[in-house]
Amino acid sequence: MPPLVLDALLGAAVAIVVAIAAASRLEGRPLSVGAFLFAVIFGALMLFRRRFSIPVLIITALAICVYYTFDYPAIGLALPMAAALYSAAEKRHLLTASVVAVVLVGLSMVFRLQEGEDPALLFGYELVSTAALMAAAIALGDGARSRRELRELGDLREREARASADRERADERLALARELHDDLGHSLSVIALHASSATESLADDPDAARASIGNVRHASTDALRQLRGTVKVLRRTGEPVPTAPEATLAELDKIAATLRQAGLEVRLRVESPVTLPTGVSAVAYRIVQEATTNVIKHARARQVTIDLHADGPLLRIEVVDDGTGATGSPSGHGIRGMAERAAALGGTVGVRSETAGTTVSAALPLEENPVANEEGS
């Protein structure tokens, strides 16, 4: 039900109940239109209780005081005040509602004692019943607020959980896309190189051409296998993306072999700690793979030097070629992928391209995650 409709129904109920109470306590006096006008005012105030709960509470309390100065039939305090007290408490104004209720009850008791009413009746029945009704209205409003906040908190936690799951899936797919880019980019570069080599040597050296075609077949088979596996994973909507086993520096010889098959002279020097963390080793491998892929694709180099060594708390990586100095744009996916991988470990990647050659350098912290390492040791 819309809030405005609900407030209108509540206001109508308050006006009717107050009017009935006033009519039932005429005690022989003539019916007064003013009393019913006040009943309408008490009801109309309910239309503003959500946005102006404190003003509605105070105006209601003042209206009751004015009502009794006209000597209209008694309608009590709790009856017209209950909805206003409830609304104030529901809007987190618990203290204000309590203070207004206490002050109003106190003033009522003082004036009624001055009018000569029986103290035993006032304090033994009227005070207890009025205070209990007002306290109940305040408690109900505060309880409604608490339940609403608990629901909102539950909804917020649910949204945060969904957002976290969405971010996790997005990160997993980003990681998968990065792996796919590195693997397929390397394989396709090798395919293009050997295809070109086969074309050039087909007439003069058939054996070399057949060897190049064999390398193309092998690289294309690997590329298709990787692509099919990735597509199969991405079709599983709503499921976690499984993490493929990371390639590490232990497989660095494969990169060197591929480069040699492409006709490049390779100088490989690896001096890394024996206990190199798996994550650092995997990132180092991918950086070397992407850097050498760019050499195959762009550099037209004859020689590549791959140097990895420990330098204090860092693993230094340097891939240098003697090509044309065009190993890709720093804004390309490959360069950005290397930088993102290194940054995830707190490392850096730099690319320096000159007229004769390009140098890709990286520095990775040897401690991938000190806390995790301590827990696992």
PyMOL commands that set and color helices and strands:
alter all, ss='L'
color gray80, all
select helices_A, chain A and resi 3-24+33-48+53-69+78-90+94-114+119-201+206-234+249-261+278-299+333-344+370-376
alter helices_A, ss='H'
color red, helices_A
select strands_A, chain A and resi 265-271+303-311+314-321+348-354+357-365
alter strands_A, ss='S'
color yellow, strands_A
deselect
rebuild
show_as cartoon
